[in-house]
Amino acid sequence: MRQSDPGQRGFGLVEVMLAVLVGSLGMLGLAASQVLASRMLDEARQRSQATLLAVDMHARLRANAGHRGLYPVHGLGAEPAPVQPPDCRQVSCSPADLARFDLDQWARQLTGRPGQGPDAAGTLRACVDVSGRLVTVALAWRGRGVALPDPPPHDCPAGESPGPGRQRGLRLSSWGRGS
């Protein structure tokens, strides 16, 4: 029979403590990556919702294409318009009534969307710019992640910033048909 070396009897307290330390650091790293992934998922959700809202307004403008000049508006999202236009889904509307209805419906969709998280209530702002055939829909909101600089002053939601250093934004432009 072979006798074991007295220095090789098993794990010592130092080795066990080092293993626990390394394991703990790994678990902390895993938890930090989960928090970061959750923030990134929230940012992606907000951006997806903003994109859907911008595409919706572009579709509304295409449906009333000959009257794009009725749609430019700034500062949407603060509160819905106090006067409700006629419901153009129920009755026949003029192009001007349809534009007011579209903007009213779109402003109502803005509430509860990007930037409406627990710490950002009421921060979504939107605008519609029409320059000839070029239509630009821009949205800005306060994100929950890392601070970004405010947008340059030529962006259409400028001046309606939801808060310094926490600005998120999306601009979607497209060319319309006709004049």
N, C-alpha and C positions, 0 to 999 in steps of 0.2 A: 504494500500500500504506500501510496505517495502522500506525503504531508503537504498541506497548503502553506504557501508563503504567508507569514503574518501580515504583510503589507497588502495582500490581495484578498481580504476576507469578505468584501461586499461593498456596497455603496456607503460612503461616509456622509455625514451631515452636510458637508460643504457641497458635495456633488448633488445631493437632493435639493438643497437650497438653490443652486445654480439652475437645475432643471426646472424648478418651480418659477424662478425669475424669468427664464427664457420663455417658458410657456405663458406666463402672465403678459409679457411684452407682446407675444404673438396674438393673444386674445385682445389686448388693447388696440393693436393695429387692425385687427378684424373689425372691432366695434367702430373705430374711426372711419374705416372704409364704408361701413354700412350707413353711417350718418352722412357721409359725402354722397353716396349713391342716392340716398333719400332726397337730399337737396337737389341733386341733378335731375332726378325724376320730377320733382316739383317744378323746377325751371322748365323742363321739357313740356310738361303738361300746360303750364301757362303759355308758352310759346305756341303750342299746338292750338289752344283755344283762341289765341289772338289771330293766328293764321286763318282759322275757320271763320272768325268774325270779319276779317278783311275780305276773304273770298265771298262771303255772303253779301257784303256791300257791293262788291264788283258785280255780282250776279243781279242785284237789284238795279244797278245802273244800266246794265245791258238790257234789262227788261224795259226800261224807260229811256232808251238810248238817245232818242231825238231831243231829250230835255235834260241833258247832263248839267246844264247851267243852273238848274234848280237845286243841285245837291251840295255845293260847297258849304261846309260848316266847320266850325272850330269849337273845341271845348265840350264835346259830347262826353257824357259819362258822369258829369257832376250830379245831375238830377234829370229825370225824365221831364219832357216838356209839360207844362201845366195844362195846356189845351190839347185835347186829343182830336186828331183829324178823323174824318169818316173812315170806317173800316173798309178798305178797298177790296177785301176778300169777300165782302157781303154785298156791296153796291158798286155800281160803275163809277169810276172816278176820273176826273180830269188829270192830265199829266202833272199839274202842280199839286193836286190833292194826293196823287200817288207818290210824288216825291216827299211830301210832308209825312205821309203814312209810313213810307220806307224809313225815313230818318227817325220817326218816333219809335217804330218797332225795333230798329237797330239800336237806338239809345237804351231801350228797355233790355235788350239782350246784353248790353255792356255791363249792367249791374250783375254782380255775382260771378264775374269772369276774371281774367288774369289780374293779379294784384289784389284780389278780394280775399286773400288768406287771412289768418287770424290776426296778423299784425299789420295788415295793409288795407283795411276796409276803406272803400271809396277812393282808391288811387288810380283807377283806370281812366285814361283820357283818350279821346279819339278825334280825328278830323278827316274830312274829305276835301281834297283839292282837285279842281278840274281846270286844266289848261289846254284848251283846244280839244284834241282827241285823247290827250294824256290824262288819265285818272289815277290819283294817288290816294290811298287810304293809309293812314298812319295811326298807330296805337302806342301808348306809353303807359307803363305801370311801374310800381315799386316792387322789385323782386325781393326774395328772401335770402339770396345768396351773397356772394362777395360783391362789394360795392363797385359800381361802374361809374364812369364820369357821365354827367348830364349830356344830352345830345346837343349837337351844334345848333345855333339859333335859327338856321334855315329849316330845320325840321318842323313840321306843322304842329305837333303838340307842344312846342317850346312855349314857355310862359305858363304852361299848365302842368309844370313838373310836379309829380307826386312826392318829391322829397329829394334833397340833394344827396348825391352819391349812391342812390339805390335805384337808379333809373334803368328800366328795361324798355326796349322799343322794337317795333316792327313797322316797316314801310313796304307796301305792296303797290306797285305801279303797273298799269297796263294801258294799251292803246285801244280805244273804242272804235267801232265802225261808224262811218258816216261823218257828218260835220260836227 
